Amino acid sequence: MRARYSAFVMGETRFLLETTHPDYVRTKPDPARWRAEVEATVRDVRFTHLAVLQEHSEGDRGEVRFVATMRRGALEKEIGEDSSFVREGGRWYYHAGETFVPQR
């Protein structure tokens, strides 16, 4: 999770694409459009803070609940996500995520 956040901060689109599980990509009706959206996010959004609220892993599965703060132009917002990860071949992959509205 932290590596993927760092990739968003550093603009490492390739790392983000390579660490996304193929099952997740298959859920996208248009994988090329999804890839373009990832590239646009990395290019246009500045991530300024990550708060990991909960994390749990057991074997080759993990879950992370986090809130990320981001800025696009003058607009700053927080997004929350419950993410799931799977480890295959010794490498962790982002598998799925469900967003939530952070409570203040």
PLY file of the C-alpha trace (Angstrom):
ply
format ascii 1.0
element vertex 104
property float x
property float y
property float z
element edge 103
property int vertex1
property int vertex2
end_header
0.00 0.00 0.00
2.65 2.49 0.99
4.69 1.62 -2.11
1.70 2.32 -4.33
1.02 5.62 -2.56
4.68 6.55 -3.08
4.30 5.65 -6.76
1.37 8.06 -7.05
3.45 10.77 -5.35
6.51 10.13 -7.53
4.58 9.71 -10.80
5.57 6.07 -11.27
2.70 5.01 -13.53
4.48 1.86 -14.65
4.80 0.59 -11.07
1.09 1.23 -10.44
0.08 -0.68 -13.55
2.47 -3.56 -12.82
1.26 -3.94 -9.22
-2.43 -4.05 -10.12
-3.79 -7.58 -10.21
-5.04 -8.77 -13.63
-8.42 -9.67 -12.04
-8.90 -5.98 -11.17
-8.06 -4.87 -14.69
-10.56 -7.38 -16.09
-13.36 -5.68 -14.12
-12.84 -2.54 -16.19
-15.07 -2.34 -19.27
-12.28 -0.56 -21.16
-8.79 -1.40 -19.80
-7.13 1.13 -22.13
-9.33 3.91 -20.73
-8.56 2.77 -17.17
-4.83 2.91 -17.96
-5.26 6.44 -19.36
-7.12 7.46 -16.18
-4.24 6.17 -14.03
-1.78 8.11 -16.18
-3.89 11.28 -15.92
-4.20 10.93 -12.14
-0.45 10.57 -11.74
0.11 13.58 -14.01
-2.61 15.91 -12.68
-3.04 15.12 -8.98
-0.61 15.89 -6.19
-0.94 13.54 -3.23
-0.04 15.30 0.01
-0.84 12.92 2.86
-1.60 9.28 3.60
-3.19 8.02 6.81
-3.37 4.24 7.16
-6.29 3.62 9.51
-6.21 -0.18 9.64
-4.22 -2.95 8.07
-4.43 -6.69 8.32
-2.79 -9.51 6.47
-3.06 -13.23 6.73
-1.08 -15.47 4.44
-1.29 -14.16 0.91
-4.18 -11.74 1.50
-4.19 -8.28 2.99
-6.58 -5.43 3.62
-5.80 -1.76 4.18
-8.18 1.04 5.17
-6.71 4.46 4.40
-7.44 8.11 3.78
-5.36 10.00 1.22
-5.30 13.76 0.80
-4.85 15.04 -2.72
-4.76 18.33 -4.56
-5.79 19.01 -8.15
-5.21 22.65 -8.95
-6.75 24.69 -6.13
-9.06 21.86 -5.04
-7.97 19.70 -2.11
-9.94 16.66 -1.05
-9.68 13.47 0.94
-10.63 10.04 -0.29
-10.97 6.93 1.77
-10.64 3.39 0.53
-10.81 -0.14 1.82
-8.27 -1.92 -0.38
-7.53 -5.59 -0.74
-4.22 -7.05 -1.87
-3.07 -10.52 -2.85
0.45 -11.91 -2.93
1.42 -14.07 -5.86
4.93 -15.24 -6.60
6.19 -13.27 -3.61
4.82 -9.97 -4.94
1.85 -7.99 -3.61
-0.84 -6.80 -6.04
-3.71 -4.37 -5.58
-6.80 -6.54 -6.06
-9.85 -4.39 -5.30
-10.99 -1.30 -3.50
-14.13 0.30 -2.23
-14.16 4.02 -1.53
-15.80 5.68 1.46
-16.29 9.27 2.59
-13.88 10.04 5.44
-15.57 11.24 8.62
-14.08 14.18 10.42
0 1
1 2
2 3
3 4
4 5
5 6
6 7
7 8
8 9
9 10
10 11
11 12
12 13
13 14
14 15
15 16
16 17
17 18
18 19
19 20
20 21
21 22
22 23
23 24
24 25
25 26
26 27
27 28
28 29
29 30
30 31
31 32
32 33
33 34
34 35
35 36
36 37
37 38
38 39
39 40
40 41
41 42
42 43
43 44
44 45
45 46
46 47
47 48
48 49
49 50
50 51
51 52
52 53
53 54
54 55
55 56
56 57
57 58
58 59
59 60
60 61
61 62
62 63
63 64
64 65
65 66
66 67
67 68
68 69
69 70
70 71
71 72
72 73
73 74
74 75
75 76
76 77
77 78
78 79
79 80
80 81
81 82
82 83
83 84
84 85
85 86
86 87
87 88
88 89
89 90
90 91
91 92
92 93
93 94
94 95
95 96
96 97
97 98
98 99
99 100
100 101
101 102
102 103
